[in-house]
Amino acid sequence: MLQTPTTVQAQPLALPPPSGDPAPDLELVELELSLDGVAADEDGFSDAVRRAAGSLGGEFLFDLPASGLAADCRRIAALRIPEANGDGLKIVFALLDDGGTGIRVEDPSEETSDLKNFAHSFVGVLERMQRSLQ
């Protein structure tokens, strides 16, 4: 018995809708990778993030107790790292978790916006001091 050919129309491939979370910046991923597996307790935290920022051409600014500024966090370090587009440096935070065993990297958020403003002011003071010494 012969069958008559049927035509099947191909449907375009539908991509899933984008998630609500933006993709992480490349520089944050690089910094996170350079800190991956670093066993930094509270005493070694500053040194670990200083080396990681320096390896990317960035700067360690300061670190301080988290004091409730971020969830599951014991200490926060402010860093300036190169932007992916090469247009300067941006402020990011490295956070030592409550257990003192892991470091995560984050862009400033609403809850850390005051700390970001402080970091920018800190950079301004350092730059003025540098200019006055020249």
N, C-alpha and C positions, 0 to 999 in steps of 0.2 A: 504494500500500500504506500503510495506516495503522499508525502506531506507537503503542503504548500509552505513556502518560506514565510516567516513572520519578521517583521521589523521591530527591533528594540531600540528605543531612544536612550542614549546615555545621559545620565543625570550629572550635572557638574558636582565635583567633590566639594562638600561643605566642610569648612574648617570650624572647629569648635569656637565658641565665642571667647574673646580674650578674658582672662581672669581679672578680678578687681585689683590684684597686686601688680604694681609696675615691675618691670624687669630690673634686677639690680644693676647698678653702674659697674662698668668694667673695672674701674679703679678700686671699688669696694671688694669685688671678687678677688682681685690680685692681692689686696691687703689681707683679706680673710685667708687666702691660700698660704700666704707667707707666715701667718700665725697658726695655721693648722698643725695640730700635734705638739705645739709648744706647751710644755708643762710649766706654767708660770703661777707660782703662788703669789700672795699679796706682795711679798718682798721683791720678786723678780718681774712683776707685771710691767713696771715702767721701763725697765731695760728691754724687755721683749718687744713692746710696742714701739719703742724708740728705734730699735734695729729694723723692725719691719717697715716703719715709715721711711727711714733712711734708705732702705733698699729700693724704694720706689721713687726716690728723689723728693721725699716729703720731709716734714718736720714734726717732731714731738713738741707740743706746747706745754702741757701740764697734765697732772692726774690728781684726783682727789676722791675722797669717799663719796659713794653714790648718794647716800642720805635720802633714799626714796625717789630719786630723780628718774630711775628706770626700774622696771620689774626684773626680779631675779638677778640683781647686780650688786656687787660689793664695792667696786671701784670703777671710775670712768676716766679715761684719758682723752684729751682733745688733741687732734692731729690735723695738720694741713698736708694734703696730698695733691699731686697733679691731677687736673681734670682730664678726662679721656680725650677731649677735643684740643688739649694743649693750650687752652686759654687762661692759664693761671692755676692757682691753688684753691682748694675748697676745704672747709672744715668738716671733719667726720669724727665720730667717737668710737673708741675701742672700750668694750665693757667686760670686766672680769666677773664671771658668774658668781652667784652666792656660795657655791661650793669651792671656789678658788681654783677650779680645774680647767675651765674653758674660757676662751676669749672670743667674743663676737664683735662684729663691726657694723655700725649703723650710721646712716645719714641722720642729721638732727631731725627730731620730730617735734610735734607741738609741745610735748612734755619737757623737752630739752631745749626749747627755743631760747630761754633766758641764758642757759649755759653757752649756747652758740653765740649769742650777742656778747657775752663776757669774753669768749675766745677771740672774737673779732676785735674787741677793745684791747685785749692783751696783745694781739699782734700789732695793733696801732702803736701802743706804748713801746714795744720792742723796736719797731721800725724807727720811731722818733729818737730813741736812745742810740741806735746804730748811726743815724744821720749826724747826731751831735758829736759822736766820737770820731767822725771822719774829718 
